[in-house]
């Protein structure tokens, strides 16, 4: 994306940075779960918060046998959205006996950059399915087909179902 310190970079420079993070993510032995909610599908903020909390709680319960093998679960969060931070802390405190929350800035943590990249790819997947990629996104990824084949499909492999 052309935001912050990346705003002055050319599409090719941004693509190079993106590809480094992407290939790092592919090489890492990570598993992730992505939650996606459409604001237009809920009537108000209360319903949205409830859906988010229920989804995360259900996921933790479904994967508890795997998650509980760890001595401690650490939630790294950048304090971006206070509501999400509150939901995550409440659900983790309710569902997990040993968890810790730490403030994390993307510039300091590679896995935080990977998480942001995975979220960005989800947004790009939605835009691609609606044929609404921006000119800048097309310059970086080439085409809708290349984006889906070379970036979106491979990154979905380690996603927890």
N, CA, C and O of each residue as an XYZ file, in Angstrom:
644
protein
N       0.842     -1.183      0.000
C       0.000      0.000      0.000
C       0.884      1.241      0.000
O       2.023      1.206      0.467
N       0.369      2.293     -0.508
C       1.126      3.544     -0.596
C       0.763      4.428      0.597
O       0.143      5.482      0.455
N       1.180      3.951      1.796
C       0.899      4.692      3.022
C       2.186      4.881      3.800
O       3.146      4.129      3.632
N       2.196      5.890      4.651
C       3.326      6.129      5.536
C       4.646      6.230      4.798
O       4.761      6.914      3.781
N       5.645      5.532      5.333
C       6.976      5.607      4.728
C       7.060      4.931      3.365
O       8.071      5.052      2.674
N       6.002      4.220      2.972
C       5.994      3.568      1.656
C       5.394      4.475      0.574
O       5.425      4.131     -0.607
N       4.862      5.605      0.966
C       4.188      6.509      0.041
C       5.055      7.037     -1.079
O       4.561      7.299     -2.176
N       6.333      7.196     -0.821
C       7.227      7.763     -1.832
C       7.844      6.684     -2.737
O       8.515      7.019     -3.714
N       7.631      5.410     -2.430
C       8.246      4.331     -3.208
C       7.484      4.059     -4.501
O       6.267      4.234     -4.568
N       8.198      3.639     -5.501
C       7.576      3.264     -6.775
C       6.866      1.927     -6.604
O       7.141      1.206     -5.645
N       5.954      1.578     -7.519
C       5.297      0.271     -7.447
C       6.299     -0.888     -7.437
O       6.086     -1.874     -6.732
N       7.370     -0.785     -8.197
C       8.369     -1.861     -8.215
C       9.093     -1.987     -6.881
O       9.388     -3.099     -6.443
N       9.384     -0.865     -6.230
C      10.034     -0.908     -4.921
C       9.090     -1.502     -3.869
O       9.510     -2.291     -3.022
N       7.820     -1.116     -3.932
C       6.839     -1.673     -2.997
C       6.655     -3.167     -3.230
O       6.522     -3.939     -2.281
N       6.647     -3.569     -4.502
C       6.507     -4.983     -4.833
C       7.685     -5.774     -4.272
O       7.492     -6.866     -3.739
N       8.888     -5.246     -4.384
C      10.077     -5.929     -3.867
C       9.976     -6.134     -2.358
O      10.299     -7.210     -1.856
N       9.535     -5.118     -1.641
C       9.376     -5.225     -0.188
C       8.286     -6.237      0.143
O       8.454     -7.085      1.020
N       7.173     -6.138     -0.566
C       6.065     -7.063     -0.341
C       6.516     -8.505     -0.559
O       6.206     -9.388      0.241
N       7.249     -8.736     -1.644
C       7.695    -10.091     -1.953
C       8.652    -10.637     -0.892
O       8.641    -11.836     -0.616
N       9.470     -9.786     -0.299
C      10.363    -10.243      0.775
C       9.555    -10.704      1.983
O       9.835    -11.757      2.555
N       8.568     -9.928      2.365
C       7.710    -10.314      3.493
C       6.925    -11.574      3.142
O       6.782    -12.479      3.964
N       6.423    -11.619      1.919
C       5.628    -12.761      1.458
C       6.457    -14.048      1.502
O       6.000    -15.056      2.042
N       7.647    -14.025      0.953
C       8.480    -15.227      0.916
C       8.959    -15.620      2.311
O       9.139    -16.805      2.593
N       9.163    -14.646      3.176
C       9.461    -14.940      4.575
C       8.284    -15.703      5.193
O       8.486    -16.697      5.890
N       7.063    -15.241      4.940
C       5.865    -15.883      5.493
C       5.710    -17.302      4.975
O       5.356    -18.204      5.735
N       5.967    -17.506      3.711
C       5.837    -18.838      3.121
C       6.861    -19.807      3.737
O       6.551    -20.974      3.974
N       8.060    -19.321      3.989
C       9.122    -20.168      4.552
C       8.917    -20.459      6.045
O       9.389    -21.479      6.548
N       8.224    -19.579      6.742
C       7.995    -19.788      8.172
C       6.993    -20.924      8.377
O       6.101    -21.159      7.561
N       7.173    -21.595      9.463
C       6.241    -22.660      9.811
C       5.145    -22.048     10.693
O       5.107    -22.276     11.902
N       4.275    -21.284     10.078
C       3.217    -20.618     10.838
C       1.861    -21.204     10.475
O       1.665    -21.771      9.400
N       0.946    -21.048     11.402
C      -0.466    -21.344     11.174
C      -1.207    -20.089     11.597
O      -0.826    -19.444     12.574
N      -2.239    -19.744     10.889
C      -2.985    -18.548     11.256
C      -4.468    -18.769     11.041
O      -4.883    -19.680     10.325
N      -5.231    -17.944     11.653
C      -6.679    -17.931     11.468
C      -7.079    -16.501     11.203
O      -6.702    -15.584     11.933
N      -7.832    -16.328     10.171
C      -8.279    -14.995      9.792
C      -9.787    -14.907      9.996
O     -10.535    -15.792      9.580
N     -10.215    -13.846     10.632
C     -11.641    -13.602     10.837
C     -12.022    -12.407      9.984
O     -11.325    -11.392      9.966
N     -13.118    -12.535      9.289
C     -13.516    -11.485      8.361
C     -14.988    -11.172      8.586
O     -15.831    -12.069      8.571
N     -15.290     -9.899      8.793
C     -16.646     -9.463      9.060
C     -16.982     -8.278      8.168
O     -16.163     -7.380      7.972
N     -18.179     -8.288      7.638
C     -18.674     -7.171      6.821
C     -19.595     -6.328      7.691
O     -20.574     -6.832      8.241
N     -19.282     -5.063      7.811
C     -20.127     -4.180      8.624
C     -21.566     -4.139      8.107
O     -22.515     -4.016      8.881
N     -21.707     -4.244      6.800
C     -23.062     -4.151      6.230
C     -23.940     -5.370      6.560
O     -25.149     -5.353      6.334
N     -23.310     -6.427      7.099
C     -24.065     -7.631      7.444
C     -24.576     -7.624      8.883
O     -25.253     -8.562      9.305
N     -24.259     -6.574      9.635
C     -24.728     -6.472     11.014
C     -25.523     -5.186     11.187
O     -25.337     -4.215     10.453
N     -26.410     -5.201     12.171
C     -27.272     -4.032     12.344
C     -26.616     -2.894     13.116
O     -26.953     -1.727     12.915
N     -25.663     -3.241     14.013
C     -25.008     -2.190     14.797
C     -23.677     -2.680     15.358
O     -23.289     -3.831     15.159
N     -22.993     -1.795     16.053
C     -21.672     -2.107     16.610
C     -21.742     -3.200     17.668
O     -20.800     -3.980     17.808
N     -22.840     -3.270     18.414
C     -22.979     -4.297     19.449
C     -23.002     -5.689     18.823
O     -22.349     -6.611     19.311
N     -23.756     -5.829     17.744
C     -23.822     -7.119     17.059
C     -22.466     -7.485     16.459
O     -22.064     -8.648     16.494
N     -21.774     -6.511     15.917
C     -20.453     -6.773     15.340
C     -19.486     -7.255     16.418
O     -18.775     -8.240     16.216
N     -19.455     -6.567     17.563
C     -18.573     -6.976     18.662
C     -18.915     -8.389     19.144
O     -18.022     -9.189     19.427
N     -20.205     -8.686     19.235
C     -20.636    -10.018     19.679
C     -20.196    -11.089     18.681
O     -19.718    -12.150     19.083
N     -20.349    -10.824     17.406
C     -19.927    -11.793     16.386
C     -18.422    -12.037     16.433
O     -17.960    -13.174     16.335
N     -17.673    -10.963     16.582
C     -16.216    -11.095     16.649
C     -15.830    -11.939     17.868
O     -15.048    -12.882     17.749
N     -16.374    -11.604     19.028
C     -16.040    -12.333     20.259
C     -16.447    -13.801     20.163
O     -15.680    -14.680     20.554
N     -17.636    -14.073     19.652
C     -18.095    -15.458     19.519
C     -17.216    -16.247     18.558
O     -16.878    -17.400     18.827
N     -16.852    -15.643     17.462
C     -16.027    -16.338     16.461
C     -14.657    -16.695     17.021
O     -14.180    -17.815     16.835
N     -14.030    -15.759     17.697
C     -12.704    -16.015     18.265
C     -12.798    -17.047     19.385
O     -11.968    -17.953     19.472
N     -13.795    -16.911     20.230
C     -13.989    -17.850     21.326
C     -14.230    -19.264     20.799
O     -13.640    -20.220     21.302
N     -15.078    -19.400     19.807
C     -15.359    -20.712     19.209
C     -14.096    -21.307     18.599
O     -13.836    -22.501     18.748
N     -13.324    -20.495     17.924
C     -12.082    -20.974     17.321
C     -11.123    -21.493     18.394
O     -10.538    -22.564     18.237
N     -10.963    -20.746     19.467
C     -10.061    -21.174     20.543
C     -10.542    -22.493     21.133
O      -9.730    -23.377     21.408
N     -11.843    -22.639     21.330
C     -12.376    -23.891     21.871
C     -12.144    -25.056     20.915
O     -11.796    -26.157     21.342
N     -12.339    -24.809     19.615
C     -12.131    -25.868     18.620
C     -10.665    -26.296     18.538
O     -10.381    -27.469     18.299
N      -9.747    -25.378     18.729
C      -8.313    -25.658     18.607
C      -7.624    -25.740     19.964
O      -6.397    -25.682     20.045
N      -8.399    -25.874     21.012
C      -7.834    -25.830     22.352
C      -6.780    -26.912     22.580
O      -5.785    -26.665     23.261
N      -6.981    -28.101     22.023
C      -6.009    -29.176     22.216
C      -4.631    -28.792     21.672
O      -3.613    -29.177     22.248
N      -4.589    -28.047     20.583
C      -3.319    -27.584     20.008
C      -2.787    -26.398     20.803
O      -1.611    -26.364     21.164
N      -3.652    -25.429     21.072
C      -3.246    -24.203     21.757
C      -2.762    -24.495     23.176
O      -1.807    -23.879     23.649
N      -3.421    -25.435     23.852
C      -3.084    -25.715     25.256
C      -1.727    -26.399     25.416
O      -1.225    -26.492     26.536
N      -1.128    -26.871     24.347
C       0.212    -27.479     24.425
C       1.292    -26.439     24.751
O       2.386    -26.779     25.202
N       0.963    -25.182     24.515
C       1.936    -24.128     24.774
C       1.861    -23.707     26.234
O       0.783    -23.645     26.826
N       3.016    -23.422     26.796
C       3.090    -22.985     28.182
C       2.322    -21.681     28.387
O       1.634    -21.494     29.390
N       2.458    -20.788     27.411
C       1.799    -19.484     27.492
C       1.466    -19.029     26.069
O       2.244    -19.250     25.141
N       0.324    -18.405     25.908
C      -0.051    -17.812     24.631
C       0.159    -16.311     24.754
O      -0.333    -15.678     25.688
N       0.890    -15.756     23.810
C       1.169    -14.324     23.849
C       0.420    -13.642     22.709
O       0.562    -14.006     21.542
N      -0.363    -12.666     23.069
C      -1.097    -11.871     22.098
C      -0.305    -10.597     21.845
O      -0.159     -9.758     22.734
N       0.198    -10.460     20.640
C       0.895     -9.238     20.245
C      -0.109     -8.364     19.526
O      -0.717     -8.788     18.544
N      -0.283     -7.155     20.007
C      -1.270     -6.268     19.406
C      -0.713     -4.853     19.345
O      -0.014     -4.406     20.254
N      -1.033     -4.160     18.265
C      -0.459     -2.830     18.047
C      -1.338     -1.688     18.555
O      -1.054     -0.521     18.287
N      -2.402     -2.017     19.287
C      -3.327     -1.013     19.821
C      -3.991     -0.177     18.734
O      -4.373      0.971     18.962
N      -4.124     -0.768     17.550
C      -4.721     -0.046     16.430
C      -6.193      0.279     16.651
O      -6.597      1.436     16.539
N      -6.981     -0.717     16.960
C      -8.411     -0.523     17.168
C      -8.731     -0.945     18.602
O      -8.641     -2.123     18.947
N      -9.096      0.008     19.410
C      -9.318     -0.238     20.838
C     -10.394     -1.298     21.080
O     -10.264     -2.122     21.985
N     -11.453     -1.275     20.274
C     -12.534     -2.257     20.438
C     -12.022     -3.677     20.218
O     -12.363     -4.588     20.973
N     -11.209     -3.864     19.191
C     -10.653     -5.183     18.898
C      -9.723     -5.610     20.037
O      -9.741     -6.766     20.460
N      -8.927     -4.689     20.520
C      -8.036     -4.972     21.648
C      -8.836     -5.434     22.859
O      -8.464     -6.411     23.509
N      -9.921     -4.749     23.166
C     -10.769     -5.132     24.300
C     -11.377     -6.512     24.106
O     -11.396     -7.322     25.033
N     -11.875     -6.781     22.899
C     -12.477     -8.085     22.611
C     -11.434     -9.189     22.763
O     -11.682    -10.197     23.424
N     -10.263     -8.994     22.149
C      -9.214    -10.012     22.210
C      -8.801    -10.299     23.654
O      -8.688    -11.459     24.048
N      -8.579     -9.258     24.433
C      -8.172     -9.461     25.831
C      -9.249    -10.167     26.642
O      -8.943    -11.029     27.466
N     -10.491     -9.809     26.416
C     -11.591    -10.445     27.139
C     -11.715    -11.915     26.762
O     -11.830    -12.773     27.637
N     -11.692    -12.209     25.472
C     -11.832    -13.597     25.016
C     -10.637    -14.431     25.469
O     -10.817    -15.549     25.952
N      -9.426    -13.911     25.323
C      -8.239    -14.670     25.739
C      -8.279    -14.936     27.241
O      -7.956    -16.040     27.678
N      -8.670    -13.942     28.035
C      -8.735    -14.122     29.488
C      -9.791    -15.160     29.868
O      -9.620    -15.897     30.839
N     -10.870    -15.216     29.110
C     -11.954    -16.154     29.393
C     -11.608    -17.575     28.950
O     -11.904    -18.539     29.656
N     -10.993    -17.701     27.799
C     -10.779    -19.016     27.194
C      -9.432    -19.666     27.529
O      -9.317    -20.891     27.487
N      -8.430    -18.878     27.854
C      -7.088    -19.427     28.067
C      -6.622    -19.184     29.491
O      -6.775    -18.088     30.029
N      -6.063    -20.199     30.082
C      -5.617    -20.061     31.477
C      -4.333    -19.242     31.583
O      -4.134    -18.532     32.569
N      -3.468    -19.333     30.589
C      -2.207    -18.588     30.641
C      -2.006    -17.822     29.344
O      -1.670    -18.395     28.308
N      -2.213    -16.548     29.424
C      -1.958    -15.705     28.249
C      -1.370    -14.383     28.708
O      -1.514    -13.976     29.860
N      -0.718    -13.742     27.789
C      -0.073    -12.462     28.061
C      -0.304    -11.575     26.841
O      -0.318    -12.062     25.711
N      -0.481    -10.294     27.064
C      -0.635     -9.350     25.966
C       0.576     -8.429     25.949
O       1.004     -7.913     26.982
N       1.112     -8.238     24.756
C       2.264     -7.354     24.603
C       2.001     -6.364     23.474
O       1.401     -6.698     22.452
N       2.455     -5.166     23.685
C       2.363     -4.145     22.660
C       3.393     -4.454     21.579
O       4.558     -4.719     21.875
N       2.956     -4.419     20.335
C       3.864     -4.749     19.232
C       3.691     -3.745     18.108
O       2.572     -3.447     17.689
N       4.788     -3.239     17.634
C       4.770     -2.361     16.474
C       5.305     -3.145     15.287
O       6.277     -3.891     15.412
N       4.671     -2.975     14.144
C       5.047     -3.756     12.966
C       6.520     -3.637     12.627
O       7.149     -4.614     12.221
N       7.062     -2.467     12.788
C       8.472     -2.270     12.429
C       9.396     -3.125     13.280
O      10.532     -3.391     12.885
N       8.922     -3.561     14.448
C       9.756     -4.324     15.374
C       9.570     -5.845     15.273
O      10.426     -6.602     15.731
N       8.478     -6.287     14.687
C       8.155     -7.711     14.670
C       7.806     -8.179     13.256
O       6.840     -7.713     12.653
N       8.603     -9.099     12.745
C       8.371     -9.630     11.395
C       7.015    -10.333     11.290
O       6.319    -10.197     10.284
N       6.644    -11.080     12.325
C       5.368    -11.786     12.250
C       4.183    -10.828     12.271
O       3.115    -11.147     11.748
N       4.364     -9.677     12.861
C       3.324     -8.653     12.798
C       3.192     -8.133     11.369
O       2.087     -7.861     10.898
N       4.316     -8.000     10.691
C       4.297     -7.596      9.282
C       3.630     -8.675      8.441
O       2.891     -8.367      7.506
N       3.887     -9.937      8.767
C       3.251    -11.044      8.050
C       1.739    -11.007      8.266
O       0.971    -11.184      7.319
N       1.315    -10.780      9.493
C      -0.125    -10.709      9.784
C      -0.785     -9.586      8.996
O      -1.872     -9.763      8.445
N      -0.129     -8.430      8.944
C      -0.659     -7.309      8.176
C      -0.729     -7.654      6.683
O      -1.686     -7.290      6.000
N       0.281     -8.351      6.191
C       0.303     -8.742      4.789
C      -0.844     -9.716      4.482
O      -1.491     -9.607      3.440
N      -1.090    -10.663      5.387
C      -2.174    -11.621      5.179
C      -3.519    -10.901      5.149
O      -4.380    -11.226      4.332
N      -3.700     -9.931      6.029
C      -4.939     -9.140      6.023
C      -5.066     -8.327      4.734
O      -6.152     -8.215      4.164
N      -3.965     -7.773      4.291
C      -3.966     -7.016      3.035
C      -4.340     -7.916      1.872
O      -5.102     -7.513      0.993
N      -3.812     -9.128      1.860
C      -4.149    -10.063      0.779
C      -5.626    -10.440      0.802
O      -6.219    -10.656     -0.255
N      -6.232    -10.524      1.992
C      -7.671    -10.801      2.077
C      -8.462     -9.654      1.448
O      -9.416     -9.890      0.706
N      -8.074     -8.429      1.739
C      -8.751     -7.276      1.135
C      -8.554     -7.269     -0.381
O      -9.481     -6.972     -1.134
N      -7.341     -7.599     -0.819
C      -7.071     -7.656     -2.259
C      -7.861     -8.773     -2.931
O      -8.313     -8.627     -4.067
N      -8.025     -9.886     -2.226
C      -8.833    -10.981     -2.763
C     -10.276    -10.530     -2.987
O     -10.882    -10.846     -4.011
N     -10.815     -9.792     -2.026
C     -12.179     -9.269     -2.170
C     -12.266     -8.294     -3.338
O     -13.207     -8.349     -4.130
N     -11.295     -7.413     -3.443
C     -11.288     -6.459     -4.557
C     -11.156     -7.183     -5.890
O     -11.821     -6.829     -6.864
N     -10.304     -8.189     -5.932
C     -10.111     -8.952     -7.174
C     -11.393     -9.676     -7.565
O     -11.725     -9.745     -8.748
N     -12.113    -10.213     -6.592
C     -13.357    -10.919     -6.907
C     -14.432     -9.966     -7.422
O     -15.347    -10.382     -8.132
N     -14.321     -8.698     -7.066
C     -15.254     -7.666     -7.555
C     -14.693     -6.896     -8.744
O     -15.282     -5.913     -9.195
N     -13.546     -7.353     -9.246
C     -12.863     -6.651    -10.345
C     -12.649     -5.176    -10.027
O     -12.874     -4.310    -10.873
N     -12.215     -4.901     -8.805
C     -12.034     -3.506     -8.399
C     -10.632     -3.222     -7.862
O     -10.462     -2.395     -6.966
N      -9.624     -3.914     -8.413
C      -8.250     -3.609     -8.027
C      -7.893     -2.219     -8.525
O      -8.292     -1.820     -9.619
N      -7.138     -1.483     -7.716
C      -6.710     -0.146     -8.114
C      -5.592     -0.248     -9.147
O      -5.004     -1.314     -9.331
N      -5.307      0.842     -9.806
C      -4.221      0.880    -10.791
C      -2.889      0.555    -10.111
O      -2.063     -0.172    -10.663
N      -2.693      1.090     -8.930
C      -1.471      0.836     -8.169
C      -1.346     -0.653     -7.834
O      -0.263     -1.225     -7.957
N      -2.436     -1.278     -7.416
C      -2.417     -2.706     -7.092
C      -2.121     -3.543     -8.328
O      -1.407     -4.543     -8.247
N      -2.659     -3.143     -9.461
C      -2.366     -3.849    -10.712
C      -0.908     -3.673    -11.118
O      -0.302     -4.597    -11.661
N      -0.345     -2.512    -10.864
C       1.066     -2.295    -11.162
C       1.963     -3.188    -10.296
O       2.974     -3.708    -10.766
N       1.584     -3.354     -9.045
C       2.386     -4.157     -8.128
C       2.227     -5.653     -8.405
O       3.218     -6.383     -8.410
N       1.007     -6.117     -8.633
C       0.762     -7.551     -8.770
C       0.620     -8.030    -10.213
O       0.601     -9.235    -10.462
N       0.524     -7.126    -11.141
C       0.376     -7.521    -12.541
C      -1.074     -7.623    -12.932
O      -1.625     -6.697    -13.527
N      -1.696     -8.726    -12.610
C      -3.100     -8.924    -12.984
C      -3.831     -9.626    -11.848
O      -3.219    -10.113    -10.897
N      -5.134     -9.666    -11.969
C      -5.987    -10.346    -10.998
C      -5.593    -11.820    -10.915
O      -5.500    -12.389     -9.827
N      -5.367    -12.417    -12.052
C      -5.003    -13.834    -12.130
C      -3.682    -14.099    -11.404
O      -3.583    -15.056    -10.637
N      -2.680    -13.271    -11.635
C      -1.375    -13.429    -10.984
C      -1.514    -13.251     -9.474
O      -0.934    -14.017     -8.705
N      -2.266    -12.263     -9.052
C      -2.492    -12.019     -7.625
C      -3.068    -13.263     -6.957
O      -2.579    -13.696     -5.914
N      -4.099    -13.831     -7.554
C      -4.757    -14.992     -6.957
C      -3.861    -16.222     -7.011
O      -3.698    -16.907     -6.001
N      -3.279    -16.513     -8.166
C      -2.470    -17.721     -8.358
C      -1.161    -17.688     -7.581
O      -0.794    -18.673     -6.940
N      -0.461    -16.574     -7.633
C       0.889    -16.515     -7.062
C       0.953    -16.023     -5.622
O       1.953    -16.253     -4.941
N      -0.093    -15.352     -5.144
C      -0.022    -14.785     -3.794
C      -1.135    -15.286     -2.871
O      -0.857    -15.739     -1.760
N      -2.373    -15.210     -3.314
C      -3.492    -15.534     -2.423
C      -3.600    -17.030     -2.162
O      -3.697    -17.439     -1.005
N      -3.586    -17.849     -3.191
C      -3.717    -19.297     -2.983
C      -2.585    -19.889     -2.147
O      -2.869    -20.652     -1.224
N      -1.320    -19.578     -2.424
C      -0.255    -20.167     -1.598
C      -0.303    -19.755     -0.120
O       0.019    -20.555      0.759
N      -0.701    -18.523      0.146
C      -0.699    -18.070      1.546
C      -1.860    -18.682      2.332
O      -1.836    -18.670      3.563
N      -2.864    -19.210      1.653
C      -3.991    -19.826      2.340
C      -3.674    -21.232      2.853
O      -4.396    -21.757      3.701
N      -2.614    -21.834      2.353
C      -2.287    -23.210      2.737
C      -2.100    -23.399      4.238
O      -2.610    -24.375      4.788
N      -1.384    -22.497      4.925
C      -1.219    -22.729      6.375
C      -2.362    -22.194      7.237
O      -2.244    -22.178      8.462
N      -3.456    -21.758      6.630
C      -4.561    -21.214      7.433
C      -5.288    -22.338      8.157
O      -5.610    -23.369      7.567
N      -5.541    -22.123      9.450
C      -6.322    -23.069     10.234
C      -7.763    -22.991      9.776
O      -8.312    -21.898      9.635
N      -8.356    -24.091      9.551
C      -9.773    -24.139      9.149
C     -10.663    -24.318     10.340
O     -11.884    -24.381     10.194
